[in-house]
């Protein structure tokens, strides 16, 4: 698998995982049981698609996990800020910079 395609799949998987988590969070805060159930159902479906997306390709996931964690961090911060109004602090951004740097280093190993 080409490296660029693997990166796109990992970015898509990070979006699915973050989105599924956000849907579950919305479900937990829903005012009615019906909305809660719908958010849980949709979140579960998105998380199942995430699981398939990240595990279906034949790749060295141990080497790519660093990139995935970096993608997940960035996407999670964006979703947290846009969907829940939780702007990341300076310390979170500093830690995130280390996560992204580590992801780059791990992806180059091999």
N, C-alpha and C positions, 0 to 999 in steps of 0.2 A: 504494500500500500504506500502510495506517495505520502511524503511527510506533510505536505500542505492539505491533502484530503484528511489525514489523521487529525490535524489541528482543527479543521472545520467540524469534524465529527465530535471532537472533544469539546469545542465551544458550544455546539448544539446540545450536547449532553449536559453541560454545566447550566445552560439555559433551562433545560427540562427539569433538572434537579432543583434548581432555585425556584422555578415557577411552581413545581409541585409542592415544595415546602411552603411557598407563599399562599397557595390555595388552601393547604391544611391550616395554616395560621388564620386565614380569613374564616374558615369553617369554625375554628375554635371561638372566634369572636362574633359569630353570627347571632342575630337577635331571635331567630326561629330555628326550630329543629329541622324544618324542611330545607332551609338555606344551608344549615350546617351539613346535613346529609348530602346535598348536592355538591357543596365545596369539597367534602371528603371524597365523594365518588370521583369527581373530576381530578382532584389532587392525586388520588390513588392511581387513576389511569395515566396521568402525566408521569408519575414516578415509575410506573411499570414500563412505560415507553423509554424513560431514562435508563432503566436497568437493561433493557434490550439493546438500546443504542450503544451503551458503553461496553457491553459484554459480547455482542455479536461479532464484531470484527476480529480477525485473527491478527493480533498485534502484540507487541511486547508492552503490556500495560504497566509493568513494573517500571519501565523506563519513561513511559508517558504520564505516569501518575503525577509527577511534579508539575507538568504543564497543566494537567487537569485541575489540580488544587489551585494553581494560580488563576486559571479561568474561573473556577468556582468562586474564589474570593472576590474577584473583580465584579462578576455578574451579581453575586449576592449583595455587595455593597450598593450597586446601582439599583437593584430591586428594592432593597431596604430603604434607600433614600427616596426613590420615586413613588413606591407603593405605600410605604408606611411612614414617610416623613422623618426617617432617622438618618440624619447626615452623619457620615463617619468623622470621628475626631482626628486630630493630628496624629495621635499615637496609633490609632487604627490604621491610618494611611501609612505611617512609618513601618508598622509591622507588615502591612500589605506589600510594601515595596520589597521587604525582605523575602516574603513568600514568593513574589513574582521573580525576584532574582534567583531564589533557590529553584524554582520551577525551570528557569532557563538553564541553570547549571545541570540539574538532573537530566533534562532532555538531551543535553549534549554528551552525556556519559554513554559510553557503549562503544 
